[in-house]
Amino acid sequence: MLNHRMQAAKQAEETHHQNLQKNLEHRLQVARVKGDEKLVRQLEAEMKYIG
C-alpha cells in the first residue's frame, strides 16, 4: 500500500513537471512570435531552472 502511494506520488510529480514544461514551451513560442525578447530570455532561464 505504501509502495503504491509512493508510486502514485512520483507519477503525479512527473505529470506536473511535464505540464510545466509544455506550458513554458507554449509561452516561449508565443513570446517569440510576438518578438518579446525580454520575455523569451526570462522563459528560457525558467526552462533551465526547472530542467
PyMOL Python script that loads the backbone (N, CA, C, O; Angstrom):
from pymol import cmd

cmd.read_pdbstr("""\
ATOM      1  N   MET A   1       0.829  -1.202   0.000  1.00  0.00           N
ATOM      2  CA  MET A   1       0.000   0.000   0.000  1.00  0.00           C
ATOM      3  C   MET A   1       0.866   1.256   0.000  1.00  0.00           C
ATOM      4  O   MET A   1       0.621   2.185  -0.769  1.00  0.00           O
ATOM      5  N   LEU A   2       1.874   1.279   0.861  1.00  0.00           N
ATOM      6  CA  LEU A   2       2.770   2.439   0.919  1.00  0.00           C
ATOM      7  C   LEU A   2       3.521   2.591  -0.393  1.00  0.00           C
ATOM      8  O   LEU A   2       3.700   3.703  -0.890  1.00  0.00           O
ATOM      9  N   ASN A   3       3.963   1.465  -0.955  1.00  0.00           N
ATOM     10  CA  ASN A   3       4.675   1.486  -2.229  1.00  0.00           C
ATOM     11  C   ASN A   3       3.772   2.045  -3.336  1.00  0.00           C
ATOM     12  O   ASN A   3       4.227   2.798  -4.197  1.00  0.00           O
ATOM     13  N   HIS A   4       2.508   1.673  -3.304  1.00  0.00           N
ATOM     14  CA  HIS A   4       1.559   2.157  -4.295  1.00  0.00           C
ATOM     15  C   HIS A   4       1.383   3.676  -4.167  1.00  0.00           C
ATOM     16  O   HIS A   4       1.322   4.386  -5.170  1.00  0.00           O
ATOM     17  N   ARG A   5       1.302   4.161  -2.933  1.00  0.00           N
ATOM     18  CA  ARG A   5       1.175   5.608  -2.701  1.00  0.00           C
ATOM     19  C   ARG A   5       2.404   6.356  -3.193  1.00  0.00           C
ATOM     20  O   ARG A   5       2.299   7.429  -3.787  1.00  0.00           O
ATOM     21  N   MET A   6       3.567   5.775  -2.939  1.00  0.00           N
ATOM     22  CA  MET A   6       4.809   6.414  -3.374  1.00  0.00           C
ATOM     23  C   MET A   6       4.868   6.453  -4.894  1.00  0.00           C
ATOM     24  O   MET A   6       5.300   7.450  -5.473  1.00  0.00           O
ATOM     25  N   GLN A   7       4.440   5.388  -5.537  1.00  0.00           N
ATOM     26  CA  GLN A   7       4.402   5.337  -6.998  1.00  0.00           C
ATOM     27  C   GLN A   7       3.438   6.383  -7.543  1.00  0.00           C
ATOM     28  O   GLN A   7       3.750   7.080  -8.509  1.00  0.00           O
ATOM     29  N   ALA A   8       2.279   6.491  -6.926  1.00  0.00           N
ATOM     30  CA  ALA A   8       1.270   7.457  -7.357  1.00  0.00           C
ATOM     31  C   ALA A   8       1.793   8.884  -7.184  1.00  0.00           C
ATOM     32  O   ALA A   8       1.581   9.736  -8.047  1.00  0.00           O
ATOM     33  N   ALA A   9       2.474   9.139  -6.071  1.00  0.00           N
ATOM     34  CA  ALA A   9       3.029  10.469  -5.823  1.00  0.00           C
ATOM     35  C   ALA A   9       4.118  10.798  -6.839  1.00  0.00           C
ATOM     36  O   ALA A   9       4.204  11.926  -7.326  1.00  0.00           O
ATOM     37  N   LYS A  10       4.937   9.817  -7.151  1.00  0.00           N
ATOM     38  CA  LYS A  10       6.002  10.026  -8.133  1.00  0.00           C
ATOM     39  C   LYS A  10       5.406  10.301  -9.513  1.00  0.00           C
ATOM     40  O   LYS A  10       5.883  11.173 -10.239  1.00  0.00           O
ATOM     41  N   GLN A  11       4.371   9.559  -9.867  1.00  0.00           N
ATOM     42  CA  GLN A  11       3.699   9.768 -11.161  1.00  0.00           C
ATOM     43  C   GLN A  11       3.069  11.156 -11.221  1.00  0.00           C
ATOM     44  O   GLN A  11       3.150  11.834 -12.245  1.00  0.00           O
ATOM     45  N   ALA A  12       2.447  11.574 -10.134  1.00  0.00           N
ATOM     46  CA  ALA A  12       1.833  12.901 -10.092  1.00  0.00           C
ATOM     47  C   ALA A  12       2.899  13.986 -10.247  1.00  0.00           C
ATOM     48  O   ALA A  12       2.686  14.970 -10.956  1.00  0.00           O
ATOM     49  N   GLU A  13       4.023  13.813  -9.597  1.00  0.00           N
ATOM     50  CA  GLU A  13       5.123  14.771  -9.696  1.00  0.00           C
ATOM     51  C   GLU A  13       5.657  14.836 -11.127  1.00  0.00           C
ATOM     52  O   GLU A  13       5.944  15.918 -11.639  1.00  0.00           O
ATOM     53  N   GLU A  14       5.789  13.685 -11.761  1.00  0.00           N
ATOM     54  CA  GLU A  14       6.278  13.622 -13.132  1.00  0.00           C
ATOM     55  C   GLU A  14       5.293  14.300 -14.093  1.00  0.00           C
ATOM     56  O   GLU A  14       5.698  15.046 -14.983  1.00  0.00           O
ATOM     57  N   THR A  15       4.008  14.033 -13.903  1.00  0.00           N
ATOM     58  CA  THR A  15       2.971  14.650 -14.736  1.00  0.00           C
ATOM     59  C   THR A  15       2.978  16.164 -14.556  1.00  0.00           C
ATOM     60  O   THR A  15       2.858  16.912 -15.527  1.00  0.00           O
ATOM     61  N   HIS A  16       3.117  16.605 -13.331  1.00  0.00           N
ATOM     62  CA  HIS A  16       3.164  18.039 -13.031  1.00  0.00           C
ATOM     63  C   HIS A  16       4.354  18.686 -13.751  1.00  0.00           C
ATOM     64  O   HIS A  16       4.214  19.752 -14.352  1.00  0.00           O
ATOM     65  N   HIS A  17       5.501  18.051 -13.689  1.00  0.00           N
ATOM     66  CA  HIS A  17       6.703  18.568 -14.342  1.00  0.00           C
ATOM     67  C   HIS A  17       6.496  18.646 -15.852  1.00  0.00           C
ATOM     68  O   HIS A  17       6.871  19.636 -16.480  1.00  0.00           O
ATOM     69  N   GLN A  18       5.907  17.619 -16.430  1.00  0.00           N
ATOM     70  CA  GLN A  18       5.640  17.615 -17.877  1.00  0.00           C
ATOM     71  C   GLN A  18       4.682  18.747 -18.255  1.00  0.00           C
ATOM     72  O   GLN A  18       4.866  19.406 -19.279  1.00  0.00           O
ATOM     73  N   ASN A  19       3.662  18.968 -17.424  1.00  0.00           N
ATOM     74  CA  ASN A  19       2.709  20.047 -17.695  1.00  0.00           C
ATOM     75  C   ASN A  19       3.384  21.411 -17.612  1.00  0.00           C
ATOM     76  O   ASN A  19       3.120  22.287 -18.435  1.00  0.00           O
ATOM     77  N   LEU A  20       4.255  21.590 -16.620  1.00  0.00           N
ATOM     78  CA  LEU A  20       5.005  22.845 -16.514  1.00  0.00           C
ATOM     79  C   LEU A  20       5.848  23.074 -17.764  1.00  0.00           C
ATOM     80  O   LEU A  20       5.898  24.178 -18.306  1.00  0.00           O
ATOM     81  N   GLN A  21       6.506  22.011 -18.208  1.00  0.00           N
ATOM     82  CA  GLN A  21       7.371  22.081 -19.382  1.00  0.00           C
ATOM     83  C   GLN A  21       6.564  22.466 -20.631  1.00  0.00           C
ATOM     84  O   GLN A  21       6.973  23.345 -21.390  1.00  0.00           O
ATOM     85  N   LYS A  22       5.438  21.815 -20.837  1.00  0.00           N
ATOM     86  CA  LYS A  22       4.587  22.104 -22.003  1.00  0.00           C
ATOM     87  C   LYS A  22       4.088  23.542 -21.961  1.00  0.00           C
ATOM     88  O   LYS A  22       4.085  24.238 -22.977  1.00  0.00           O
ATOM     89  N   ASN A  23       3.665  23.982 -20.774  1.00  0.00           N
ATOM     90  CA  ASN A  23       3.167  25.343 -20.619  1.00  0.00           C
ATOM     91  C   ASN A  23       4.264  26.356 -20.934  1.00  0.00           C
ATOM     92  O   ASN A  23       4.022  27.342 -21.630  1.00  0.00           O
ATOM     93  N   LEU A  24       5.460  26.114 -20.426  1.00  0.00           N
ATOM     94  CA  LEU A  24       6.585  27.001 -20.693  1.00  0.00           C
ATOM     95  C   LEU A  24       6.942  27.033 -22.170  1.00  0.00           C
ATOM     96  O   LEU A  24       7.214  28.098 -22.724  1.00  0.00           O
ATOM     97  N   GLU A  25       6.943  25.871 -22.807  1.00  0.00           N
ATOM     98  CA  GLU A  25       7.253  25.806 -24.234  1.00  0.00           C
ATOM     99  C   GLU A  25       6.245  26.613 -25.040  1.00  0.00           C
ATOM    100  O   GLU A  25       6.614  27.314 -25.983  1.00  0.00           O
ATOM    101  N   HIS A  26       4.986  26.515 -24.671  1.00  0.00           N
ATOM    102  CA  HIS A  26       3.940  27.273 -25.370  1.00  0.00           C
ATOM    103  C   HIS A  26       4.139  28.777 -25.166  1.00  0.00           C
ATOM    104  O   HIS A  26       4.080  29.556 -26.117  1.00  0.00           O
ATOM    105  N   ARG A  27       4.373  29.169 -23.924  1.00  0.00           N
ATOM    106  CA  ARG A  27       4.586  30.592 -23.624  1.00  0.00           C
ATOM    107  C   ARG A  27       5.809  31.133 -24.358  1.00  0.00           C
ATOM    108  O   ARG A  27       5.810  32.272 -24.825  1.00  0.00           O
ATOM    109  N   LEU A  28       6.849  30.308 -24.455  1.00  0.00           N
ATOM    110  CA  LEU A  28       8.061  30.694 -25.164  1.00  0.00           C
ATOM    111  C   LEU A  28       7.772  30.890 -26.653  1.00  0.00           C
ATOM    112  O   LEU A  28       8.236  31.853 -27.262  1.00  0.00           O
ATOM    113  N   GLN A  29       7.016  29.980 -27.220  1.00  0.00           N
ATOM    114  CA  GLN A  29       6.654  30.071 -28.639  1.00  0.00           C
ATOM    115  C   GLN A  29       5.867  31.363 -28.908  1.00  0.00           C
ATOM    116  O   GLN A  29       6.136  32.064 -29.883  1.00  0.00           O
ATOM    117  N   VAL A  30       4.911  31.668 -28.054  1.00  0.00           N
ATOM    118  CA  VAL A  30       4.098  32.880 -28.207  1.00  0.00           C
ATOM    119  C   VAL A  30       4.976  34.130 -28.065  1.00  0.00           C
ATOM    120  O   VAL A  30       4.837  35.083 -28.832  1.00  0.00           O
ATOM    121  N   ALA A  31       5.875  34.119 -27.084  1.00  0.00           N
ATOM    122  CA  ALA A  31       6.768  35.266 -26.871  1.00  0.00           C
ATOM    123  C   ALA A  31       7.659  35.492 -28.090  1.00  0.00           C
ATOM    124  O   ALA A  31       7.916  36.632 -28.475  1.00  0.00           O
ATOM    125  N   ARG A  32       8.127  34.399 -28.692  1.00  0.00           N
ATOM    126  CA  ARG A  32       8.971  34.524 -29.897  1.00  0.00           C
ATOM    127  C   ARG A  32       8.177  35.107 -31.056  1.00  0.00           C
ATOM    128  O   ARG A  32       8.675  35.973 -31.776  1.00  0.00           O
ATOM    129  N   VAL A  33       6.941  34.639 -31.243  1.00  0.00           N
ATOM    130  CA  VAL A  33       6.087  35.142 -32.326  1.00  0.00           C
ATOM    131  C   VAL A  33       5.832  36.637 -32.135  1.00  0.00           C
ATOM    132  O   VAL A  33       5.828  37.397 -33.103  1.00  0.00           O
ATOM    133  N   LYS A  34       5.621  37.054 -30.892  1.00  0.00           N
ATOM    134  CA  LYS A  34       5.360  38.465 -30.603  1.00  0.00           C
ATOM    135  C   LYS A  34       6.631  39.311 -30.654  1.00  0.00           C
ATOM    136  O   LYS A  34       6.562  40.540 -30.681  1.00  0.00           O
ATOM    137  N   GLY A  35       7.784  38.655 -30.666  1.00  0.00           N
ATOM    138  CA  GLY A  35       9.045  39.386 -30.695  1.00  0.00           C
ATOM    139  C   GLY A  35       9.436  39.984 -29.351  1.00  0.00           C
ATOM    140  O   GLY A  35      10.188  40.957 -29.293  1.00  0.00           O
ATOM    141  N   ASP A  36       8.924  39.400 -28.273  1.00  0.00           N
ATOM    142  CA  ASP A  36       9.214  39.895 -26.920  1.00  0.00           C
ATOM    143  C   ASP A  36      10.496  39.234 -26.403  1.00  0.00           C
ATOM    144  O   ASP A  36      10.453  38.222 -25.704  1.00  0.00           O
ATOM    145  N   GLU A  37      11.630  39.831 -26.762  1.00  0.00           N
ATOM    146  CA  GLU A  37      12.932  39.239 -26.424  1.00  0.00           C
ATOM    147  C   GLU A  37      13.174  39.149 -24.917  1.00  0.00           C
ATOM    148  O   GLU A  37      13.781  38.194 -24.433  1.00  0.00           O
ATOM    149  N   LYS A  38      12.700  40.134 -24.197  1.00  0.00           N
ATOM    150  CA  LYS A  38      12.884  40.111 -22.731  1.00  0.00           C
ATOM    151  C   LYS A  38      12.160  38.900 -22.128  1.00  0.00           C
ATOM    152  O   LYS A  38      12.712  38.188 -21.290  1.00  0.00           O
ATOM    153  N   LEU A  39      10.923  38.682 -22.568  1.00  0.00           N
ATOM    154  CA  LEU A  39      10.150  37.544 -22.066  1.00  0.00           C
ATOM    155  C   LEU A  39      10.771  36.228 -22.533  1.00  0.00           C
ATOM    156  O   LEU A  39      10.793  35.255 -21.780  1.00  0.00           O
ATOM    157  N   VAL A  40      11.273  36.191 -23.765  1.00  0.00           N
ATOM    158  CA  VAL A  40      11.930  34.981 -24.281  1.00  0.00           C
ATOM    159  C   VAL A  40      13.104  34.610 -23.376  1.00  0.00           C
ATOM    160  O   VAL A  40      13.245  33.454 -22.977  1.00  0.00           O
ATOM    161  N   ARG A  41      13.939  35.587 -23.059  1.00  0.00           N
ATOM    162  CA  ARG A  41      15.099  35.313 -22.185  1.00  0.00           C
ATOM    163  C   ARG A  41      14.657  34.847 -20.807  1.00  0.00           C
ATOM    164  O   ARG A  41      15.247  33.933 -20.231  1.00  0.00           O
ATOM    165  N   GLN A  42      13.628  35.472 -20.290  1.00  0.00           N
ATOM    166  CA  GLN A  42      13.115  35.113 -18.971  1.00  0.00           C
ATOM    167  C   GLN A  42      12.586  33.665 -18.960  1.00  0.00           C
ATOM    168  O   GLN A  42      12.863  32.898 -18.038  1.00  0.00           O
ATOM    169  N   LEU A  43      11.829  33.319 -19.991  1.00  0.00           N
ATOM    170  CA  LEU A  43      11.260  31.970 -20.066  1.00  0.00           C
ATOM    171  C   LEU A  43      12.340  30.922 -20.317  1.00  0.00           C
ATOM    172  O   LEU A  43      12.262  29.812 -19.791  1.00  0.00           O
ATOM    173  N   GLU A  44      13.338  31.265 -21.110  1.00  0.00           N
ATOM    174  CA  GLU A  44      14.458  30.331 -21.334  1.00  0.00           C
ATOM    175  C   GLU A  44      15.192  30.066 -20.018  1.00  0.00           C
ATOM    176  O   GLU A  44      15.589  28.935 -19.738  1.00  0.00           O
ATOM    177  N   ALA A  45      15.367  31.110 -19.220  1.00  0.00           N
ATOM    178  CA  ALA A  45      16.025  30.940 -17.917  1.00  0.00           C
ATOM    179  C   ALA A  45      15.171  30.049 -17.015  1.00  0.00           C
ATOM    180  O   ALA A  45      15.692  29.209 -16.282  1.00  0.00           O
ATOM    181  N   GLU A  46      13.855  30.246 -17.079  1.00  0.00           N
ATOM    182  CA  GLU A  46      12.942  29.430 -16.265  1.00  0.00           C
ATOM    183  C   GLU A  46      13.002  27.965 -16.700  1.00  0.00           C
ATOM    184  O   GLU A  46      12.959  27.066 -15.861  1.00  0.00           O
ATOM    185  N   MET A  47      13.100  27.726 -18.006  1.00  0.00           N
ATOM    186  CA  MET A  47      13.199  26.347 -18.507  1.00  0.00           C
ATOM    187  C   MET A  47      14.478  25.677 -18.009  1.00  0.00           C
ATOM    188  O   MET A  47      14.461  24.502 -17.643  1.00  0.00           O
ATOM    189  N   LYS A  48      15.573  26.411 -17.993  1.00  0.00           N
ATOM    190  CA  LYS A  48      16.834  25.851 -17.479  1.00  0.00           C
ATOM    191  C   LYS A  48      16.686  25.526 -15.992  1.00  0.00           C
ATOM    192  O   LYS A  48      17.183  24.504 -15.519  1.00  0.00           O
ATOM    193  N   TYR A  49      16.006  26.397 -15.272  1.00  0.00           N
ATOM    194  CA  TYR A  49      15.833  26.220 -13.835  1.00  0.00           C
ATOM    195  C   TYR A  49      15.019  24.959 -13.515  1.00  0.00           C
ATOM    196  O   TYR A  49      15.389  24.193 -12.625  1.00  0.00           O
ATOM    197  N   ILE A  50      13.921  24.743 -14.235  1.00  0.00           N
ATOM    198  CA  ILE A  50      13.081  23.584 -13.918  1.00  0.00           C
ATOM    199  C   ILE A  50      13.607  22.312 -14.559  1.00  0.00           C
ATOM    200  O   ILE A  50      13.194  21.209 -14.201  1.00  0.00           O
ATOM    201  N   GLY A  51      14.518  22.470 -15.507  1.00  0.00           N
ATOM    202  CA  GLY A  51      15.145  21.289 -16.121  1.00  0.00           C
ATOM    203  C   GLY A  51      14.307  20.726 -17.169  1.00  0.00           C
ATOM    204  O   GLY A  51      14.679  19.731 -17.790  1.00  0.00           O
TER     205      GLY A  51
END
""", "prot")
cmd.dss("prot")
cmd.show_as("cartoon", "prot")
cmd.util.cbc("prot")
cmd.orient("prot")
